[in-house]
Amino acid sequence: MVKKRTAVIDLGTNTFNLLIADVFEKYFEIIYNVKEGVALGMGGINEGIIAADAYQRGIETLQRFHELCVEHEVAEIRAFGTSALRDAGNAPEFIAEAKILTGIDIRVITGEREAELIYRGVRWSYDFAQPAMIMDIGGGSTEFILADQSGMHEMISLNIGVSRIFQETQLNDPLTPEDVLWIENWLEERSEHFFEAKQCKVLVGASGSFETFYEMIHREKFPVGIQAVEIPHVQLQEIIDWVIFSGQEERDSHPYIIPIRKKMAPIAAVKTRWVMKKLGVQQVFVSPCSLKEGVLWD
C-alpha cells in the first residue's frame, strides 16, 4: 500500500528541486522530478539578502512547482530552505509571500540538519561497505559527511558554495593558474580545519555537479534510478582539469553541461579536485540522491 504521495522541494542557492514520489514503508517510487536554475543567491548572498530579481524568480518557480503538485495529486508538500535562505535578512518576507501565494510552508534548516538529510538520501543509493566521505556541492554551502555502515561519524556544513566564490571576486575566463590558487586558498581559509589529518579513499558525490562529470565522461545521461555509480578515476581527473581551464564558449557548446552549471562549473571542478587531494581519494561514486531523498527516508 502507498504510504503517501509526497512532494519535496529543496530551495537551494542556485537551483530549486522538486521531487514527487509515492512513499512506501521501505522504498519509494519517483513520480516526477525536476530542477530549475533560480539563482536565488545571485546578487546578494555575500551581503545576506535575496536580490529583487532573484526573489521574483524564486516565487514564480514555487508557483509552478505548486501547480505541478496539484496536477499530480500530492497529499503533502515538504519544502526546505538552505544556505541562501539561512543567511538572508529578507528570508521571512520571501517565506511569508510564498505561503500566501502557494500555501507552501518553507522550513529553513540548519547546515547540520541539511548534512544529516543528505546522508539519509545517499544511504538509499550507497551501502557504505567501504567508509566514504559524502560531498554535496551547493551554491551557498557545501556539506561533508564521513560515514560507514555503522552510521555518520563526522559532518559539517561550510559556507564555501560556488555562488559565494563566484561573487566574491572577479575571476578570469578561462581561469588562470593564479585564479585556481586563489580559489584553493579561499577554500583553505574557510574549511575550519575539517580536512586536517583526514584521509578517506572513497568520495561519494551527491547528485548535482557529480552527475555532470559522469555525463561528460560517458557522453550519456546519468542512469535512471537511485543506485550510486562509480566513475573512472583517471577520466574524472581529465574532465575536471578540462572544466577548470575551459572558456565560457566551450562550456556553452558542451551538450552535457546543463545550463544552470555552465557559468560556475570551473569553480565546482576546482573545489572537487582540491577535496580529492586533501583526502587522498582513490574512488569516486556518484549518488543521484541527496537532500530530497533524505526527507523521504526521514
C-alpha positions in Angstrom: 0.0 0.0 0.0 1.1 3.5 -0.8 2.0 5.4 2.4 1.6 8.9 0.9 2.2 10.8 -2.3 4.7 13.3 -1.1 6.5 16.2 -2.8 9.8 17.5 -1.5 11.1 20.9 -2.6 14.7 21.8 -2.0 15.1 25.6 -2.2 18.8 25.7 -3.0 21.0 28.7 -3.6 21.4 28.0 -7.3 18.6 25.5 -8.1 15.2 24.7 -6.8 14.5 20.9 -6.9 11.1 19.2 -6.9 10.7 15.5 -6.3 7.2 13.9 -6.2 7.2 10.3 -5.0 4.9 7.5 -3.7 6.5 6.6 -0.4 6.1 3.0 0.9 7.5 1.6 4.1 10.9 0.7 2.9 11.2 2.3 -0.6 9.8 5.0 -2.8 8.8 5.3 -6.4 9.6 8.5 -8.2 6.6 10.0 -10.0 8.1 13.3 -11.1 11.5 15.0 -10.7 12.6 18.4 -12.0 15.2 21.1 -11.2 15.2 24.8 -12.2 18.0 27.2 -12.2 16.7 30.0 -9.9 20.0 31.5 -8.7 18.3 32.7 -5.5 21.7 33.7 -4.1 22.9 35.7 -7.1 23.4 39.3 -6.4 23.1 39.1 -2.7 24.3 36.0 -0.9 27.5 37.6 0.3 25.6 40.6 1.6 22.9 38.5 3.4 20.0 39.4 1.2 17.9 37.9 -1.6 18.1 40.4 -4.5 14.9 41.6 -6.0 15.1 39.7 -9.3 16.2 36.5 -7.6 13.3 37.0 -5.1 10.8 37.1 -8.0 12.4 34.1 -9.8 12.0 32.1 -6.6 8.4 33.0 -6.1 7.5 32.2 -9.7 9.3 28.9 -9.6 7.4 27.9 -6.4 4.1 28.8 -8.0 5.0 26.5 -10.9 6.0 23.7 -8.5 2.7 24.1 -6.6 0.8 23.7 -9.9 2.7 20.5 -10.6 1.9 19.2 -7.2 -1.8 19.9 -7.7 -1.6 18.2 -11.1 0.0 15.1 -9.6 -2.5 15.0 -6.7 0.2 15.3 -4.0 -1.0 14.7 -0.4 1.8 16.5 1.3 4.4 19.1 0.3 7.6 19.5 2.4 9.8 22.4 1.4 13.2 23.2 2.8 15.3 26.4 2.6 19.1 26.0 2.8 22.1 28.3 2.6 20.7 31.4 0.8 17.5 31.5 2.9 19.5 30.8 6.1 21.6 33.9 5.6 19.1 36.3 4.0 17.7 39.1 6.1 14.6 39.2 3.9 14.0 35.5 4.1 10.9 35.9 6.4 9.3 38.1 3.7 10.0 35.6 1.0 8.7 32.7 3.1 5.5 34.6 4.0 4.8 35.6 0.4 5.4 32.0 -0.8 2.9 30.9 1.8 0.2 33.4 0.7 0.6 32.6 -3.0 1.1 28.9 -2.9 0.1 27.6 0.6 3.6 26.0 0.8 5.3 26.2 4.3 9.0 26.6 3.9 11.2 25.3 6.7 14.6 26.9 6.8 17.0 24.2 8.2 20.5 24.5 9.7 23.6 23.4 7.9 23.9 20.4 10.3 20.3 19.3 9.5 21.0 19.7 5.8 24.1 17.4 6.1 22.1 14.8 8.0 19.3 14.8 5.4 21.9 14.5 2.6 23.4 11.5 4.4 20.0 9.9 4.7 19.4 10.5 1.0 22.7 9.0 -0.1 22.0 6.0 2.1 19.3 5.0 -0.3 21.9 4.5 -3.0 25.2 3.5 -1.4 25.7 0.8 1.2 28.9 2.1 2.8 30.6 -1.3 2.6 33.6 1.0 2.3 33.7 4.1 4.5 33.2 7.2 2.5 33.1 10.9 2.6 29.9 12.4 1.1 30.3 15.7 -0.6 27.3 17.9 -1.7 28.4 20.9 -3.7 25.9 23.7 -3.3 25.7 27.3 -4.4 25.8 28.7 -0.8 27.2 25.8 1.3 29.0 22.5 0.8 28.3 19.6 3.1 30.7 16.8 4.0 29.7 13.7 5.9 32.1 11.0 6.9 30.2 7.7 7.3 30.4 3.9 7.2 28.0 1.0 7.8 27.5 2.0 11.4 26.3 5.5 10.5 27.7 9.1 10.4 30.9 9.8 12.3 31.5 13.5 11.3 29.6 16.1 9.4 30.0 19.7 8.6 28.3 22.4 6.5 30.7 25.0 5.2 29.8 28.3 3.6 32.0 27.6 0.6 29.4 27.3 -2.1 30.2 28.1 -5.7 28.0 31.1 -5.9 29.7 32.7 -2.9 33.1 32.2 -4.6 31.8 33.4 -7.9 30.5 36.7 -6.3 33.5 37.2 -4.0 36.0 38.3 -6.7 36.4 38.9 -10.4 37.8 35.7 -11.9 39.2 35.4 -15.4 37.6 33.3 -18.1 39.2 30.8 -18.6 40.6 30.6 -15.1 44.3 31.3 -14.9 46.6 29.3 -12.6 46.6 32.3 -10.3 42.8 32.2 -10.1 42.9 28.5 -9.3 45.4 29.2 -6.5 43.2 32.0 -5.2 40.2 29.7 -5.0 42.2 26.9 -3.3 43.5 29.4 -0.7 39.9 30.8 -0.2 38.7 27.2 0.5 41.6 26.5 2.8 40.8 29.6 4.9 37.1 28.7 5.2 37.3 25.0 5.7 37.6 25.3 9.6 40.5 22.8 9.6 38.0 20.0 8.8 40.4 18.2 6.4 43.5 18.3 8.6 45.0 14.8 9.2 41.9 13.3 7.5 42.2 10.6 4.8 39.4 8.8 3.0 39.8 6.7 -0.1 36.2 6.9 -1.2 34.3 10.0 -2.1 30.5 9.9 -2.8 29.4 12.9 -4.7 25.7 13.8 -4.1 24.0 14.5 -7.3 24.5 17.9 -8.9 27.9 18.6 -10.4 29.0 15.0 -10.0 26.2 13.8 -12.3 27.5 16.4 -14.8 31.0 14.9 -14.5 29.6 11.4 -15.1 27.7 12.6 -18.2 30.7 14.4 -19.6 32.8 11.3 -19.3 30.3 8.8 -20.7 28.6 11.2 -23.0 25.2 10.0 -22.0 22.6 10.8 -19.4 23.1 9.6 -15.8 21.3 6.3 -15.4 17.7 6.4 -14.2 17.2 5.0 -10.7 18.7 5.6 -7.3 21.8 3.4 -7.4 25.2 5.1 -6.9 27.6 4.6 -9.8 31.4 4.6 -9.8 33.1 6.9 -12.2 36.6 6.1 -13.6 39.2 7.9 -11.6 41.6 8.8 -14.4 38.8 10.1 -16.7 37.3 12.1 -13.9 40.6 13.8 -13.3 40.9 14.6 -17.0 37.4 16.0 -17.2 37.9 18.1 -14.0 41.1 19.6 -15.5 39.3 20.3 -18.8 36.4 22.1 -16.9 38.8 24.1 -14.8 40.5 25.7 -17.7 37.6 25.8 -20.2 36.2 29.0 -21.5 32.6 30.1 -21.4 32.1 29.4 -25.1 33.4 25.9 -24.7 31.1 25.2 -21.8 28.1 26.8 -23.6 28.6 24.5 -26.5 29.1 21.3 -24.5 26.0 19.1 -24.7 26.5 17.5 -21.3 26.9 20.6 -19.1 23.4 21.7 -18.2 22.6 25.5 -18.5 22.5 26.1 -14.7 26.1 24.8 -14.4 27.8 26.4 -17.4 28.8 29.6 -15.6 30.2 28.2 -12.3 31.3 24.7 -13.4 35.1 25.6 -13.2 34.7 26.6 -9.5 32.9 23.4 -8.7 35.7 21.5 -10.5 38.5 23.3 -8.6 36.7 22.5 -5.3 36.3 18.8 -6.2 39.9 18.4 -7.2 41.0 20.2 -4.0 38.9 18.0 -1.8 40.2 14.8 -3.6 43.8 15.8 -3.0 43.1 16.7 0.6 41.6 13.4 1.4 43.7 11.2 -0.9 40.7 9.9 -2.7 41.1 6.9 -4.9 37.5 6.0 -5.8 34.6 8.3 -6.6 30.9 7.3 -6.7 28.0 9.5 -7.9 24.8 9.2 -5.9 21.7 10.5 -7.6 20.2 11.0 -4.1 20.6 13.9 -1.8 18.5 16.1 0.5 15.2 15.4 -1.2 15.5 11.6 -0.9 16.7 12.1 2.6 13.5 13.8 3.5 11.6 10.7 2.2 13.8 8.4 4.3 13.3 10.6 7.3 
